[in-house]
């Protein structure tokens, strides 16, 4: 079919309109890559000022630097070496299944304690009087008077300190009983048989 001159004007006008659309559009905003890849080789070549979402797998083979807050709501699995140099706060349950080496100080604050499980658990923490103690069932070992107090919870207790060794709550000997405990001049306690 033979075109008349007016047809060419319409065709060129359409071409110019399409060319202007290509020049002024932002094609990346509507881009989908189903095969192949998008390679960004320049430094800071990919800048996201809004937000980004990855629903598949994100593989980082270089260094990843986070200057702001990193929030993880799922499971975090770390299989390599981990180094934390800043203050760290853990508010949930924290379990350690492997061997642990501690080279710095470990402080249990007021209200906290360390429990070693067993038939009779050992508890390291403050007792009801606020004194640091090792609890073994109803018994406890605690500091006092620059020494140590061994208190079984009922019965006699032993205290060592700057004034020597004291034994509390010993039962009275029956009337007429002969003492069979002797303390030597060197301070040794022995039973006289």
C-alpha positions as CSV (number, residue, x, y, z in Angstrom):
1,X,0.0,0.0,0.0
2,X,1.4,3.4,-1.0
3,X,1.8,5.9,1.9
4,X,0.9,9.5,1.4
5,X,3.2,12.2,2.9
6,X,0.9,12.8,5.9
7,X,1.4,9.2,7.0
8,X,5.1,9.8,7.5
9,X,4.4,12.7,9.8
10,X,2.3,10.5,12.0
11,X,4.9,7.8,12.1
12,X,7.7,10.2,12.9
13,X,5.6,11.9,15.6
14,X,5.0,8.5,17.2
15,X,8.7,7.7,17.1
16,X,9.6,11.0,18.7
17,X,7.0,10.5,21.4
18,X,8.3,7.0,22.2
19,X,11.9,8.3,22.2
20,X,11.0,11.1,24.7
21,X,9.3,8.5,26.9
22,X,12.5,6.4,26.9
23,X,14.7,9.5,27.7
24,X,12.6,10.6,30.7
25,X,11.5,7.4,32.3
26,X,13.1,5.5,35.2
27,X,13.2,2.0,33.8
28,X,14.9,0.4,36.8
29,X,11.9,1.1,39.0
30,X,9.9,-1.4,36.9
31,X,12.7,-3.9,36.1
32,X,12.4,-7.7,36.8
33,X,15.4,-10.0,36.2
34,X,14.2,-13.6,35.8
35,X,17.4,-14.9,34.1
36,X,20.9,-13.6,34.3
37,X,22.2,-11.1,36.9
38,X,22.6,-7.5,37.7
39,X,26.3,-6.7,38.4
40,X,27.3,-3.5,40.3
41,X,31.0,-3.2,40.3
42,X,31.5,0.4,41.4
43,X,32.1,1.5,45.1
44,X,28.8,2.1,46.7
45,X,27.2,1.4,43.4
46,X,23.9,0.3,45.0
47,X,22.4,2.9,47.3
48,X,19.0,2.2,48.9
49,X,17.5,5.3,50.6
50,X,14.1,3.7,51.2
51,X,14.0,0.1,52.2
52,X,14.9,-3.2,50.6
53,X,13.4,-6.7,51.0
54,X,15.0,-10.1,50.3
55,X,12.6,-13.0,50.4
56,X,15.1,-15.6,49.1
57,X,18.7,-16.1,50.1
58,X,21.2,-13.2,50.5
59,X,24.8,-14.4,50.2
60,X,27.6,-12.0,51.3
61,X,31.1,-13.2,50.5
62,X,32.8,-10.0,51.5
63,X,32.6,-7.8,54.6
64,X,29.2,-6.6,55.8
65,X,29.1,-3.3,57.8
66,X,26.1,-2.2,59.8
67,X,26.4,1.3,61.3
68,X,22.8,1.5,62.6
69,X,20.5,-0.9,64.4
70,X,20.3,-4.5,63.3
71,X,17.1,-6.2,64.2
72,X,16.7,-10.0,63.9
73,X,13.3,-11.5,64.7
74,X,14.1,-15.0,63.4
75,X,16.8,-17.5,64.3
76,X,20.4,-16.3,64.1
77,X,22.9,-19.2,63.4
78,X,26.6,-18.4,63.6
79,X,29.0,-21.2,62.7
80,X,32.2,-19.2,62.5
81,X,34.2,-17.2,65.1
82,X,32.3,-14.5,66.8
83,X,33.8,-11.4,68.5
84,X,31.7,-8.9,70.5
85,X,33.8,-6.0,71.8
86,X,31.1,-3.6,73.0
87,X,28.6,-3.7,75.9
88,X,26.1,-6.6,75.4
89,X,22.7,-7.0,77.1
90,X,20.8,-10.3,77.0
91,X,17.2,-10.1,78.4
92,X,16.0,-13.6,77.4
93,X,17.2,-17.1,78.2
94,X,20.8,-17.7,77.4
95,X,22.1,-21.3,77.0
96,X,25.7,-22.5,76.7
97,X,26.1,-26.1,75.4
98,X,29.8,-26.1,74.8
99,X,33.0,-25.5,76.9
100,X,33.4,-21.9,78.0
101,X,36.6,-20.1,79.1
102,X,36.3,-16.9,81.1
103,X,39.4,-14.7,81.4
104,X,37.8,-11.5,82.7
105,X,35.6,-10.8,85.7
106,X,32.1,-12.3,86.0
107,X,29.8,-10.4,88.3
108,X,26.4,-11.5,89.4
109,X,24.4,-8.4,90.4
110,X,21.9,-8.2,93.3
111,X,18.9,-10.5,92.7
112,X,20.8,-12.8,90.4
113,X,22.4,-16.2,91.2
114,X,24.3,-19.1,89.6
115,X,22.7,-22.5,90.1
116,X,24.6,-25.8,89.7
117,X,21.9,-28.4,89.1
118,X,22.0,-31.8,90.9
119,X,20.1,-33.8,93.6
120,X,21.1,-31.0,96.0
121,X,21.6,-27.9,93.8
122,X,24.4,-25.5,94.7
123,X,23.4,-21.8,94.5
124,X,25.8,-19.0,94.3
125,X,24.2,-15.6,95.2
126,X,23.0,-13.4,98.0
127,X,21.1,-15.0,100.9
128,X,18.0,-13.5,102.5
129,X,20.2,-11.1,104.6
130,X,21.9,-9.9,101.4
131,X,25.2,-11.6,102.1
132,X,27.0,-13.4,99.3
133,X,26.8,-17.1,99.9
134,X,27.1,-20.6,98.5
135,X,23.8,-22.5,99.3
136,X,23.8,-26.3,99.4
137,X,20.2,-27.2,100.1
138,X,19.4,-25.7,103.6
139,X,23.1,-25.3,104.3
140,X,25.2,-22.4,103.3
141,X,28.8,-21.1,103.3
142,X,29.1,-17.3,103.5
143,X,31.6,-14.7,104.4
144,X,31.6,-13.0,107.8
145,X,33.9,-11.2,110.2
146,X,36.9,-11.4,107.8
147,X,36.4,-15.1,107.6
148,X,34.0,-17.8,106.6
149,X,30.8,-19.2,108.2
150,X,29.7,-22.8,107.6
151,X,26.0,-23.0,108.5
152,X,24.1,-26.2,108.1
153,X,20.8,-24.4,108.5
154,X,20.1,-26.3,111.8
155,X,22.4,-27.4,114.5
156,X,26.0,-26.3,115.1
157,X,27.7,-23.7,112.8
158,X,31.4,-23.0,112.4
159,X,32.8,-19.5,111.9
160,X,36.4,-18.6,111.3
161,X,37.6,-15.0,111.4
162,X,39.9,-12.5,112.9
163,X,39.0,-13.6,116.4
164,X,39.7,-17.3,115.7
165,X,37.4,-20.3,115.3
166,X,33.9,-20.4,116.9
167,X,31.4,-23.2,117.0
168,X,27.8,-22.2,117.6
169,X,24.7,-24.1,118.9
170,X,26.6,-27.1,120.3
171,X,24.3,-29.3,122.4
172,X,24.9,-29.3,126.1
173,X,26.8,-32.3,127.5
174,X,24.8,-34.5,129.8
175,X,25.3,-34.1,133.5
176,X,28.4,-35.9,134.8
177,X,29.9,-36.4,131.3
178,X,33.6,-36.1,131.0
179,X,34.9,-33.8,128.1
180,X,36.6,-35.8,125.4
181,X,37.7,-32.9,123.2
182,X,41.0,-31.2,123.6
183,X,42.6,-28.2,122.0
184,X,46.4,-28.3,122.0
185,X,48.6,-25.2,122.5
186,X,49.2,-25.3,118.7
187,X,45.5,-24.9,118.1
188,X,44.8,-28.4,117.0
189,X,41.5,-30.0,117.9
190,X,41.6,-33.6,119.0
191,X,39.4,-36.2,120.6
192,X,40.6,-37.7,123.9
193,X,39.8,-41.4,124.0
